[in-house]
Amino acid sequence: MSLSDPIADMLTRIRNAQRAKHESCVIPGSKIKKNILELLKDEGYIAEINTVKTGSFDDFQVKLKYDSEKKPVIRIIEKVSKPGRRIYIQSSEIRPFRNNLGTLIISTSQGVMTGKKAKQLKIGGEVICKVF
């Protein structure tokens, strides 16, 4: 099975697992996915990431996070830049998302980072997704 957009697949797996109230979900591994998952963990959207060996590949087991009322911490997680339409942004165009409660994840020349960090470093890049 070849996916045209593996990052969108990862976001969909997280979204679907949270809707089904699963404790965790398994995501096929890659470097960029690991970087995005690390950012989601640092920003407090997911609980933890464990590397699971599946054959010769590494997969990630993502432990999802819920609040005290069993509602998912991630309310919105959506892909912005798609294979058919790439969205690039300059540092001056980075705006607060959802009153600074949301997070933009941007792929820059210095790696994957949040919109806040990219703005501080004054670098732009491709907007991968937004999370709230």
C-alpha positions in Angstrom: 0.0 0.0 0.0 1.5 3.3 -1.0 0.3 6.5 0.5 0.4 9.8 -1.4 0.5 11.7 1.9 1.8 9.8 4.9 1.6 12.8 7.2 -2.1 13.2 6.5 -2.5 9.5 7.2 -0.8 9.9 10.6 -3.0 12.8 11.5 -6.1 10.8 10.5 -5.0 7.8 12.6 -4.6 10.1 15.6 -8.0 11.7 15.0 -9.8 8.4 14.5 -8.2 6.8 17.5 -9.3 9.7 19.7 -12.9 9.6 18.3 -13.0 5.9 19.2 -11.6 6.7 22.7 -8.6 4.4 22.2 -5.7 4.7 24.6 -3.1 4.6 21.9 -2.5 4.2 18.2 0.3 2.8 16.0 1.8 4.9 13.3 4.3 3.7 10.6 7.6 5.4 11.3 9.6 8.0 9.5 11.9 10.9 10.6 9.5 13.7 9.8 6.6 11.9 11.6 8.9 11.4 14.6 9.7 15.1 14.6 6.0 16.1 14.4 5.1 13.6 17.1 7.8 15.0 19.4 6.4 18.5 18.8 2.9 17.3 19.7 4.3 15.8 22.9 6.3 18.9 23.8 3.1 21.1 23.3 1.1 18.8 25.5 -1.2 17.3 22.9 -0.2 13.6 23.3 1.1 11.8 26.4 4.0 9.7 25.1 5.7 8.2 22.0 7.3 4.7 22.1 9.2 3.1 19.2 7.9 -0.3 18.3 10.0 -2.7 16.1 7.8 -4.2 13.4 9.9 -6.4 11.2 12.7 -4.3 9.8 10.8 -1.0 10.3 10.2 1.2 13.4 6.7 2.2 14.1 5.5 4.6 16.8 3.0 3.8 19.4 1.4 7.1 20.4 -0.3 7.3 23.8 -3.2 9.7 23.5 -4.2 12.3 26.0 -7.7 13.0 27.4 -8.9 15.5 29.9 -10.7 14.7 33.2 -14.1 14.4 31.4 -12.6 11.8 28.9 -12.6 14.4 26.1 -9.6 14.4 23.7 -7.0 17.1 24.4 -6.7 17.5 20.6 -9.9 19.2 19.4 -8.7 20.0 15.8 -5.8 18.4 14.0 -5.8 19.1 10.2 -3.3 19.1 7.4 -2.7 22.5 5.8 -0.2 21.8 3.0 -1.2 19.0 0.7 0.6 17.2 -2.1 -1.5 18.9 -4.7 -1.3 22.4 -3.1 1.8 23.2 -1.0 1.3 26.1 1.4 4.4 28.1 2.3 4.6 31.0 4.7 7.1 33.7 5.6 8.0 34.5 9.2 6.3 37.8 8.9 3.0 36.1 7.9 2.9 33.8 10.9 0.0 34.8 13.0 -1.4 33.5 16.4 -3.8 30.6 15.7 -6.9 30.3 17.9 -5.9 33.1 20.3 -2.4 31.6 20.8 -4.0 28.4 22.1 -3.5 26.5 18.8 -0.2 25.4 17.3 1.1 25.7 13.7 3.6 23.0 12.8 6.0 24.3 10.1 8.8 22.5 8.2 11.6 25.0 7.8 15.2 24.8 6.5 16.2 24.2 10.2 13.9 21.4 10.8 10.3 20.9 11.9 9.1 23.4 14.5 6.2 25.3 15.9 5.0 28.6 14.3 6.1 30.5 17.5 9.6 29.2 17.3 9.8 29.9 13.5 8.7 33.4 14.1 11.3 33.9 16.8 14.0 32.6 14.5 12.6 34.7 11.7 12.4 31.8 9.3 9.4 30.6 7.2 8.6 27.3 5.6 5.9 24.9 4.6 2.9 24.8 6.9 2.4 21.1 7.7 -0.6 21.2 10.0 -2.5 23.1 12.7 -3.5 21.6 16.0 -5.9 23.0 18.7 
